[in-house]
């Protein structure tokens, strides 16, 4: 990023200025951009919230997250505060007096405000681009099912054009995620085997060791499937499964990703597992059962774990299953993509001590410790033919100065420079919900299978793999 030009000057407006997202991630990411000389020094940061306060109050609220930082001291005087109700037209009339030229409107709010804020921005003329660009950044969850996602898209696109909307997914800011396309399309030997002739299956895992903590009210109305699958995991699947785009132009890439998501067949409920953590131990500390967490309904049917077998009906991937899993209170924090290649025939080794060769695997580690590993087989030293699995590892921090970034830096820079490559388009959003809608309907009934906190998930998730003589890559 350090070789890129600074983004153009703009007013960066954050709805939800005193929220955790703003303080913990957004403002530190903007400061990191300033440190890398990627944020124009004249960029203004305007926070909006319904709480009483003034400019200095907001600055003090942010100090604890970026204090004692020389770059923050340069950004700090450009931070301003506007008290206002997100549903009150008077707030947007006041906002209009503060915004001239280029502007970013970041909706770091509860999802229920997304549509109405965009409507009021449009009604106030704040999305008019006559004097500069106007862009809207929308956090997830974008809808709760297919019908609500369609309705929200219609509401937003009635006031703004698609090229003004940035539906953000912070997973896509990770270096390894961005590197998927370069790894594939920049290396002939990988692209040559990136198909159903050589790939046995693909695993995509987003495991968290943390519990739901204080987010019980939100999570109990959402669950693991809605929270992670139609957005995070399907976006990773699309980057693995896409065809080579004609260029690195944002629309060319988003079009190819959209084709993959559209090619996901409706998920068979018999190939989907849902679980819920019971009491257990994570990192040596006792963890209560999910239904004993604060603000969770004791009779809740909400899942904290989901595992799915997904089929993508394209020429490249026909017959290759994609296994997706995500969950809370698991054995380790681990987000990774595993490309497992087909086993080789053993005829060549029939006169040796080798009775089975482990399959080659390419592991893209997204978090923690971003990097790429290749697992393959070599001969053990000695007079007889025997084999051993070995691993070649690449870690970003071993080769590059990556600093202390939180994943939002690239995404915010892209918003400021108008690059929509890593942001979801309306058709991708709706395609993701369409694929999981049968599960949402079925999972309204029944009860998730329990798994001990600190484990790898419910036993039926292992059985989903074992039925096809496969197994999950280990967590951690």
N, C-alpha and C positions, 0 to 999 in steps of 0.2 A: 504493500500500500504506500510505502514512503516515496516511491517513484511517481505516483499519480499526482495530478495537479490538485490544487486546493479547490474545494467545492465553491460554487458561487454563493455570494452573501444572500441571506434570507432571514426572515423572522420565523423562528421555530416555536410554534404554539403547541403547548401540551395541555390537553384537557385531562384533569386528574393529576395536578401538579404536586400534590402532597401524598400521593400513593406510593406504595412500595416499589412498583415498576419504575417510576420516575427517579426515585432517589437511589435505588440500588443498581439500576442498569442503564437507563437512558442518559441521564446527565453524566455519569462516569464515562459512558461510551463517547459522548460529545467531547468531553475533556481529553480522552485518549486521541480523538481525531485532531484536536488542537495541538496536542503534543507531537503528532506526526506531521504537522503543518498541512493538514487536509481540511481544516475548518477555517473559513474566512474569518479574520479578526473582527469584522464588523457584524458577524452573525448575532442576532438578538434572540434571547430565550425568554418567552412569555408563558408563564404558568397560570392556569385557570383552575380554580377550585371554589366550592361554596363556603369554605371556612373563612373566618375573619383573618386578616393579615395584610401585610404590605410587602414591598420589594425586599426589605431587609429580613423580614420574617422568613420568606422563602429561601433566601440565601443561607440563613442560619440553619434551616431544616436540611439543606443540602451539604453543609459544611462537614457533618459527621461522616459522610460517604466519600468525600474527595478532599478532606482537609490537609493542610500542610503540603499542598501541591502547587508548584509555581504556575503550572498551566491553568489550574483552577482559579488562581488569583487573577489571571488575565481574563478569564471567562466571566468571573463572578460579577463584575460591574455591569455586565450586559444582561443580567437576569432581572426580570421584572415580574410583578404579580398582579393578577386581576381577579377580584372576587366576583363570582357570578354563578347563577343557576344554569345548568346545561339545557334546561327546557324553557328558559325565559328569553324571549326575543330581545329584551333590553341588554342582556349579556352580549349578544352578537352585534348589537348596535354599538356598544362600547368597544368591543373588540375591533370593529372596523376602523375606529379612530387610531388604533395602535398599529395596524397592518398596512404597509405600503410596499408595493413591488412584490418580490418573490416571497412566498410563504409556504410553510409546511404545517399542516394541522394533524397532530398526533393524538389519536383517541385512546389514551391509557385509562379507560373507564370501564365500568360494568358493561357487558354486551348489550343490555337493554337500551343504552343511550346511543349506540352506533348510528342507527337509521335517523333518529330525530336530530342528532347533531349535524349530520350531513344535510338534512333538509333545511335546517335553520342557517347553516353556512350558505347554502344556495339562495335561500330567500333574502339573505342580507347582502347578496352580491359579492360575498367573499370568495367564491369560486370562479369569478370572472377573471380571465387571464389576459386582459387587455394590457395591463401594466407589468406583467411578470407572471411566472408560473405559480399555480396554486395546486398543491398535492395533499391528499388525505391518506394517512396511514391508519390502518384498522388492525387491531390485535385479534387473536382468536379468543374464544370460539366464534366462528362466523356461522351463525345458525346453530340449531340443535338437532335438525334432521333435514331431509331434502326439501320439504315444503317451506320451512322457515328460512333456509338458505336462499331459495328462489325468491321468497318475498323480500328478504333483506337486499339481495342484489337488485331487484326491481326498484326498491325504494331509493337506494343509493344512486343507481344509474339514471334515475329520473332527474337528478340534480347535477351530476358530474359525469364526465366521460370516462371510459375504461382506462385511458392513459393517465388519468389523474388519481386513480385508486391504487393504493399499495397495500395489499392484504399480506401482512407480515407473518413470517414463521421463523422464529429466532434460530431453529435448528439449521436453517439454510445459511446462517452466517458463519458456521464452523468451517475452518480451513479444509478439513478432510472432505466435507460435503461438497464444497466448491471444487475441490481437486478431483472429484469423481470424473467429471467430463475430461479433464486434462489427462488423468490416468488412463481412461478408456481411449479417447480419440487421439492422444498424443503418443501412444505406444502401439505400434503395429502388432506386436506379439500378443497383446491382451485383446485388442479389438478382434483379432482373428479367431479367438476361442470364446468370444462373448456371445454365445448362442446355444440353442438346444442340442447341437451336435456334441458339445463338450461339457456343458454345465448340467450337473445333476439337479441341483436346487439352490435357492438363495434364501438366506436367513437375514431378517432385519429385526434387531432387538433394541428396545429402549427401556432399560431396567433402571429403577431407582431404589436406593436403599432407604430413603426417607419415607415416612408415613405421610398422611394427609395433613398432619399437624393442626394448625388453626383454620384450615380451609374446608372444614366439614360441611358448612352450609352450601358452598359452591360445589364441592366435589360430589356430595350426595345427590345433587340434581344433574350431575354430568356423567361421572363414571369414566373408566379407563378407555372404553371404546370411543366415545364422543371426544374425549379429551385429546387423544393421541392418534387414532388410526386415520380418519379421513383427511387429516392435515399432515402432521409430521411424517408418519410412516408411509403414507401414500406418496408424499413428495420425494422421499428417499427411493421408494420403489420406482417412481417415474424417472429419476435420474439414472438408476441402474438399467432400466428397461428401454429408454428412449433410443430412437434411431439417430444417426449422426445428423445434426442440423446443417443447413446449407451455409451457416455462418454463426458467429457468436452474438449476433444481433438478438436482442431480448425476445422479440416476437417469434423469431425462428426457433429459438430454444423452447419457449413456452408452448408453441404449437406442437412440437414433438412430444413434450411432456404430457400435454393434453390428450394426445392420441393414446398414450399408454394407459392413462387413467380411464379413458373411455373404453378401452379394451379389457378392463377388469370385469370378469363375469360376476353376476350376483353370487355372493358368498353363501355356500351351503351351510346352514346351521349345524349340520352334523360334523362339519370340519371347522368349527369354531368353539373355543373353550373360554368360559368366564370363571374367574375365581375371586375370592375375597379373603384378605388376610385375617387370620386368627391371632390370638396372643402368641408371642414368641420373643426372640432375642435378635436384635440387629446391632452389630458392632459391639457386642458385649453388654448392651443395655436392654432391659425389658421393654417390650412394646405391647400396648393393649390391643385387643381385637378391634377391627374397624368399627363395628357397631357400638363399641364402648367409647369411641372418640367424641370429643365435644361437637355439638351441633349436628350429629348424625342420628337419623331416625333409628331407634332400636329394632324396628321391623324392616329396615332398609333391604331392598333387593339389588342395590347398586354394586357393580363389580369394581374391584381395584386391580384386576388382572384380565388381560384378554390375549388369546393366542388364536391365530387364524391361518388357514391354508388358502392361499389366493392363487387364482389362475388368470393369466394374461393371454388372451387369444390373439396373438400376432404371429407372423411367420417366424420371427426370431425366437419367441418364447413358448410356442405351443408345446405342451407336455412338460414344461419345467415349472414345478410349484414354487411359489414364494411363501415362506413361512414367516409370519409376523408375530411378535410378542411384545407386550409392554405391561408394566405393573409397578405397584408401590410396595414398600417394605420387603424388598427382595434381598438376596444375599449380597449384592454389590451394585454399585452404580456403574452402568455399562451400556453405552450406546454404540452399536457396531453393525456392520454389514458383512456377511460371510458369503462369498461365492464359492460353493463347493463343486469341484469338477468330478466328472464320472470316474469310476474306478477303472484301472487298466486290466485287460485280460491277463490271466496268470499262466497262460500256456508257456511263455518263455521261461518261467521260474519253476516249472513242474519237477525238475530234477534237483532243486535246491531246498534249503531249509525254510524258505519263505512260503507261508501258506496264505498270507493276505497282505496286500499293500494298502496302507491308508490313503484315502483320496487326497489329491492336492487341494489346498484351500487358499484363497486370497481373502484377507481380513482387513477391512477398512475400519479403523478405530476412530470414532467420532468424539467420544468423551468417556472417561478422562484420557489424558495422554494421547492426543491426536497423532495418528500415524497409520502406516500400512505394513502388513506382515504377509509374507508368502510362505506357506507350509508345504514342503515337498519331501521326496524320499531320496536318500543317498545310500551307497554301499558302506557297510561298516568295514573298518580296516581288518584284514585277516585273510587267511588262505581260502575260506569258503565264501560263497555268495550269501550274504545276509544283509538286511536293510535296516535303516533307522530313519525316523522322521526328524527333519531339521526345520528351522525357521529363520528366515531373513527378515530383519526388522528395520523399519524406517520410522523415526520419530521426529516430528517437526522441530521440537525444541533442541534436538541434537545438532541440527543443521542450520537453523534459522533463528534470528532474534525475533521472537513473536510477542514479547512483552506480556503484559497482564491484561489481555483483552477479554471481554465477556460475550462476544459473539454478535453484539449489536453494532459494532463499529462499521463493518462492511455494509450492513443493511442500511444504516442511517446515511452513510456516504452515498450509497446508491440512490436513496430517495432524494438527496440534495442534488445529485448530478443527473437524475432522471433515467436511471437504468433499472428497468423492471424485470430483469432476468430472474432474480431470486424471489419474485413475488407471484402469488397465485392469481390467475385470471378467473373470471366468473365461471367459465365452463369447467375448469379444474375443480373448483369448490363444489359445484353441483354434481360433477361426476363422482367425486369421493363420497358424498352423502348417498348418491344413488346405489353405490356398491354395498354400503353397509346397512341400508334401510331394512332389508329383510331381517337382519340380526336385531336391529333396534325394535322392530315390531315383535319379534319372538321373545326377546329378553325382557319385555314388560311383565312376563310371567316367569314363574320358577325362581329358583334360588341359586346363587353362585356356589361353586365348590370351594370349601375353605382350604387354605394352605397356611402353614405356620409362618409367621413373620420371620424373616431371616433365611428363608429357603429359596429355591429357584422357581417356586410357583406350584400350582396344583399338579397332582400326579397325572391327571388326564391330559395335560399339555405334553408331558413326555410320551404318553400313549399315542397322541396324535402323530408324533414323529415315528414311534416304534412300529406303527402299523405299516409304514413304508420302509422299514429297516433303516431308519435314519435316527439321528440324535441331535439335540441342540448343542451348539458350541457352548463351552462352559462360561459362566458369568465371571467377570472380573479378570 
